[in-house]
Amino acid sequence: MTGKQYISGYCSIENNTVKLNGQEIFNVPDAAFAEFAKQLYRDMETDYPKFFKMDNLSKLSFLAAELLLKDGDNENTALLFANASSSLDTDVKFNDSISDKDNYFPSPAVFVYTLPNICLGEISIKHKLYTENSFFIFDTFNSEFFVNYAAVLLNTDKAAKVLCGWVEFLNDEYRAFVYLVSVNGTIEHTPQNIQTLYLS
């Protein structure tokens, strides 16, 4: 049996500002991402020490997910994320570490983050998720894809909730738009509604 799905919460992180359900809840003007992320992490009173070893894409994804998952029952929550640049920001850093023959120092700590879906692993570990998780690459934000894929997961009982996210980090430019969809909520999960929230 199929039915409508709804967005129960959404958040965005960009330009050192965090919005939750459309309301600004945190801002650190003129800070580099590393400092902004550290202050947000501490403000949220999250306990996950591995956070400080993550690459920037994983930190961004983790913080956005934490805003929506930290107080909920997430046992059967699938993760569906995407972006345009994959893990290129970290790939470049790793390549720099191996490109100089005279200063050849490949870092395992950096290498482990040279796949974009590693951020989903960090979220899954923190929230003990054993559900489906997928990370896709698109040229631009694809609202229709999120609606269709989430509907399949929910309508086939593969998940009770789906955390959907567009998380982009490249050359210190970043944006996260993450939302939680299920059969309960206030905003119908349609491409038009997602696009409106994404652009707001």
N, C-alpha and C positions, 0 to 999 in steps of 0.2 A: 504494500500500500504506500502510495506516495502522497505528499502533502507539501504545504508551504514551509519554508524555513525562515528564521528570523535572526537578526543581529541583536545580541543581548548586551554588547559592549564593544567599544572601539577606542583606539588611541593612536596618536601620531607623535613622532619625535623628529624634529628638524630645527635647524638654526638655534640650537641650545634651548629649545622650548619643548615642553611636554604638554600635550592636551589629552585629557581623558573624557570621552563622551562629549567632545566639543568644547570643554572648559579647560582653560590653562591652569595647570596645577604645579608647574615647576619651571623655573627659568634661571639660567646662569649666563648673564650677558658677557660677551667678549672672552669666553673661555675656549681653549682648544678642546677638541672632542674628548681626549683622554681625561682631562680635568672635569669636564662636564659629566662624563659617564661615571667617574668615581664619586662625584658629589651626589648624583642621582641614586646610585647604588646605596650609598650610606643613608640618604634621606628615606629610602624605601625600607630600611632596616632588614635587608635581605641577608641571609646567612648562606653563602656559597663561595668560600675562599678561592676556588679555582677561577672565579670571575676575573681576577687580576692577571691571569696568565692568558686569557683569551685574546684572539685577534679582534680588530675593531668591528668587523661584520658580526661576529658572534656576540660581542658586548651589546651592540645595538639591538640585535634580535632578542637576546636574553632579557634585556631591560623592558622592551616593549611587551614581550610575552608575560613577564613577571607582573606587569601592571594589571593584566587581565586574568591571570591564573592564581595569583598568590592567596586569594581568600576563597577559592572555589573547590568543588569536588571535580577533579580533573581525570579521574581514573580511566575514563573511556573517551579521551579527547585526542583526535587526530591532528596532525600538523601539516599544513599545506602552505608552503612559502615559495616566493619567486623573486627574481630581480633581473636586471639587464646586464650586469657586469660580472656575474658569478663571483669568484673569490679573487678577482684580478688584483685588488689592492694588496692582498697578502702574497699572491703569486709574484708580483713585482719585487716585493721585499725579499722573498726567498731567492729569486733569480739574482738579485744584487749580491747575496751572500755567497754565490757560487760562480760569479762571472769573472772575478779577479783571480787569476792563477796564483799570484803571489800572496793573496790574502783569502785563501779558499777556506771558508768556514761555514758549511751548511748547518743550519740550526734545526734539530728535530722539533723544537718547540714551535718554530714558525711553520715547518713543513706540514705538521699535523693539521693546520688550518687551510691548506691549499685545496680544499674542496668546500663548496658553499654549504653543503648539507651538514657540515660539522656543527653549525649553530643549532640545528634541530636536535642533534645528539646532546648538546649541553642542556637544552630545555627539557628534553626527555629524562635525563639523569636527575635534574633538580626536582622534577615533579613526578618521577617514577612512572613515566608513560611507556606502555608497551604496545601502543597503537601504531597504525600506519603513519609514516611521515614521508613527505616528498618535497623536493626542491626543484623548481623549474626555471628555465631561463627564457625570457621574452624580451623583445625590443622595447616594449613599453608596458605599462600596467594593463593587465588583461582582466577586466571585471567579469566578462562572460565566462572565461575559463574557471575562475574561482566559484562562480555560482553553479556551474554544471558539475564540477568535480566534487564540491562539497555536497551537492544533492545526491550524487551517487553513493558517497560514503554514509550519509545519514539514512537514505531510503533503503539501503541494503543492510542496515544495522552493523556496518563496519565500525561505526563510531556514534556516540551519543551527542558529541559536540565536535566542531572543527575550528581550530584556530588558524585563520588565514592571514597571511602577511606578505607585504611587499617591503623588502628590506634592502636598501642600496647604500653601499659605502665605497667610495673611490676618490682618491686624492683629497681626502679630508672633506669631501662633499658627502652628505649623508641624509637619508630620509627613511623612516620606518612608518608604515601604516599597517596596523594589525587589528583584527577584529575577531570576535567569537560568534559562531553561528550554531544554532540548534533549532529544535521545533518550538522553542520558547523565546520570546523577546518582544521588542517593540517596533523594530524597523524591518519590513519585509526584505528578504535577501534577494534582491534583483540587481541586474547589471546597472540600471539607472541609479538606484539608491546607493550602491557601492561607489560608483563614479562620483556622485555628489559628495559623499563623505570623504573620499580620497582627495578631492579638490578643495574641500573646505578648510 
